């Protein structure tokens, strides 16, 4: 019986009528569906308005993993607290790391802000570098190409389809990149405060300068002292605004705003992080229009 199961696991996925690809986050699901279209189904594990660092590995997610033909994750240890338990509990060889049907996207982009050393006293830092690389819209093309190559590797029969879908997406996305670059051209050099540095790649792409975070350290809630220090920093450095994620409370940011007069701007990190963000283009349309 075990030999039979092993043989079935190793069968080429091209023999399957339809690929069920599990992905960790909505943006990966959107890219995968754009390239695969009718030849795949995407099963998105995390919702867009959840904190991407902290997902509860619910039994329903385990069931989704058991039925997957492949798994695509963000990587750079963003899923470190929740995806490995799902993989282990599902017991599905097709979603196991280091197999042909497993893709870690972080291995295919250049990560920034890699710490020189890792110590828990510095907060919840990511030793591989900042994992929010999809928020540089230029990285989206590279990620789409990586997903295209991955789909071809597990489904060679539809290689031409995947290549055409990528080419169509690339043309449209390059047009949007030009549009967003124009919209952000006068934002270069703007100083901002963030709650958590999840916009590092977006800020770097458009020359926005992050001068501080409301979190004293990554993953550490704001203290009274750090809040007072942030207020003083804002008064001295005059940033334009506070860029805030959608999954942390804005209570401290609102207090700082009240004391300094600068605005708090919600910045969604993924599709469906806000109701109006229903696709990848909409995500960057919003982000490039929010800072004024």
Secondary structure, 3 states (H helix, E strand, C coil): CHHHHHHHHHCCHHHCCCEEEEECCHHHHHHHHHHHHHHEEEEECCCCCCCCCCCCCCHHHHHHHHCCCEEEECCCCCCCCCHHHHHHHHCCHHHCCCCCCEEEHHHHCCCCCCCCCCCHHHECCCCCCCCCHHHCHHHHHHHHHHHHHHHHHHCHHHHHHHHHHHHHHHHHHHHHHHHHHHHCHHHCCCEEEECCCCCHHHHHHHCCEEEEECCCCECCCCCHHHHHHHHHHHHHHCCCEEEECCCCCCHHHHHHHHHHCCEEEECCCCCCCCCCCCCHHHHHHHHHHHCC
